[in-house]
Amino acid sequence: MDEISILLERFFSSKKNDTFPYFDVDELEDLINYFLEKEDLANLNKTIELGYKLHPDDLSFKLTICRTLMATDDYESALDIVEDLENLGNSEVDLLRIECLCELDRYNEALKIINELIEVDVPYLEDILVQTACILNDIDGYVYEAYSIIQRGLMLYPDNYELKIELCFNYELQGKAKKAIDFCHELIDENAYAADAWFILGRLYSTVLDFEKAIEALDYALTCLNEDETGVEYDIRLLKAYCLLMNKSYDKAIDCYEDLVEFDEFDKLYVYPYIAECYINICDYEKAYQLLSSLVGVDGLEDEVSVYGNLIFCCFETNRRDEAFDLLGQALANYPESILEYISKLNIIRKQSQGDSLGDHNVIAPNNLSMEYMRYRFHNN
C-alpha cells in the first residue's frame, strides 16, 4: 500500500468514529493535494479544519491553505491569510501576496511591494521578478505590465535565462510573433543545445503557420533533450504531430500520433480524433470510422461534437447511411446548443443523399493547438 493510501485509510477510518488521529503538516499537505486533485471539496475542507486545530500557528500549513484557495480561484480568502502573516522578507509569502493582488486586479499594490523588495534588495529578488513576470504573462490584460517587470528584471539580471524566455513569450502576447521568433533565435545562438528554446521556436513558427520550420525546430528540440525529460518529450512530439497534420504530411503525422498513444495509452482519447482526421484527408474512411466509432460515448473525450461530425461523414463515405442518421439524432439530442454547427452536417447529408462525394475534405478542422492550448500548456509558469 502506498503512502497516500495509508493516509486515506487513517483519515476515513477515524472519520467514521468522529475522531481524528494526529497528522503532521506534511501528511496534511498530501491529503489536501489529493482531495484538491479529486475535486473532493467536502473532505478538502475537513482536512483544512483539522489542520487548523492541530497546527494553528504553523507557517508552512498556512501557506499550503493559501495555495489551495488560490487553486480554487478564491484569491480574496487567500490574500486574507497572507496579509495576516505580515511576514515581509519571506520569499514565498511575498510572492503569494503579489500573485493574489495581481489576480484581484490590484496590480498597483503588487507593484508597490515589488518596489519595496527592489529597494531593500532582498536576496530572493531575482526569483520574485521571474515569477511575477510569469504570473502577469498568464493573466489577460497584463501583457505590458509583464513587459515592464521583465525589462526591470533584465536590467538587474541581464543573464537570467528565464526572464529571456518570458520576454519571448511576452512578444508573442503583444502580437509581435516575428520579434519573438528573432529573439528566440538569439537565445539559440547563445546555446545551440537549449531544447526548451528550440521547442518554443517550433511553437512560435506553428503560430505563424510556417509548419516546415516548426517541424525542423521541434526535431532539433528532440535531439537536444536530456534522457530525464520524458514529459517534455511527449509535449514536443504532440506539437510535431499537429504540425505534420497541418502541413498535410498525413502519413508521417499518423506515425507520430501513434507513437504518442504508445507513450501514454490514456491519451488515445485526445490523439485518436487527430489520427482519424489524417485518415479522412487521405480518403481512408474505414480506418477513420474504426477509430472514431470507438470514441463515441467514452468519458473524458474533449470534443465529442467534432468526433460525431467526422464519424457521420465517414459513415456516408463507407455506405453506413442508417448509422449516420442515428448518430446525427444522438448528436442533436446530446448537443442541442450546437445546432448551428450541425447545419454543416445536414449539408453533408444533402450532398451524400444526392450521391455526391466530398472527397478530400475536413469536416471539422483540428483545434487551434498552437495559439491557445499550446500557449497555456507549455508556458513555464
C-alpha positions, 0 to 999 in steps of 0.5 A: 500500500502506498503512502497516500493510501495509508493516509486515506485509510487513517483519515476515513477510518477515524472519520467514521468514529468522529475522531481524528488521529494526529497528522503532521503538516506534511501528511496534511499537505498530501491529503489536501493535494489529493482531495484538491486533485479529486475535486473532493471539496467536502473532505478538502475542507475537513482536512483544512479544519483539522489542520487548523486545530492541530497546527494553528500557528504553523507557517508552512500549513498556512501557506499550503491553505493559501495555495489551495484557495488560490487553486480554487480561484478564491484569491480574496480568502487567500490574500486574507491569510497572507496579509495576516502573516505580515511576514515581509522578507519571506520569499514565498509569502511575498510572492503569494501576496503579489500573485493574489493582488495581481489576480484581484486586479490590484496590480498597483499594490503588487507593484508597490511591494515589488518596489519595496523588495527592489529597494531593500534588495532582498536576496530572493529578488531575482526569483520574485521578478521571474515569477511575477513576470510569469504570473502577469504573462498568464493573466489577460490584460497584463501583457505590458505590465509583464513587459515592464517587470521583465525589462526591470528584471533584465536590467538587474539580471541581464543573464537570467535565462528565464526572464529571456524566455518570458520576454519571448513569450511576452512578444508573442502576447503583444502580437509581435510573433516575428520579434519573438521568433528573432529573439528566440533565435538569439537565445539559440545562438547563445546555446545551440543545445537549449531544447526548451528554446528550440521547442518554443521556436517550433511553437512560435513558427506553428503560430505563424503557420510556417509548419516546415520550420516548426517541424525542423525546430521541434526535431532539433528540440528532440535531439537536444533533450536530456534522457530525464525529460520524458514529459517534455518529450511527449509535449514536443512530439504532440506539437510535431504531430499537429504540425505534420497534420497541418502541413498535410504530411498525413502519413508521417503525422499518423506515425507520430500520433501513434507513437504518442498513444504508445507513450501514454495509452490514456491519451488515445482519447485526445490523439485518436480524433487527430489520427482519424482526421489524417485518415479522412484527408487521405480518403481512408474512411474505414480506418477513420470510422474504426477509430472514431466509432470507438470514441463515441460515448467514452468519458473524458473525450474533449470534443465529442461534437467534432468526433460525431461530425467526422464519424457521420461523414465517414459513415456516408463515405463507407455506405453506413447511411442508417448509422449516420442518421442515428448518430446525427439524432444522438448528436442533436439530442446530446448537443442541442446548443450546437445546432448551428454547427450541425447545419454543416452536417445536414449539408453533408447529408444533402450532398451524400443523399444526392450521391455526391462525394466530398472527397478530400475534405475536413469536416471539422478542422483540428483545434487551434493547438498552437495559439491557445492550448499550446500557449497555456500548456507549455508556458513555464509558469 
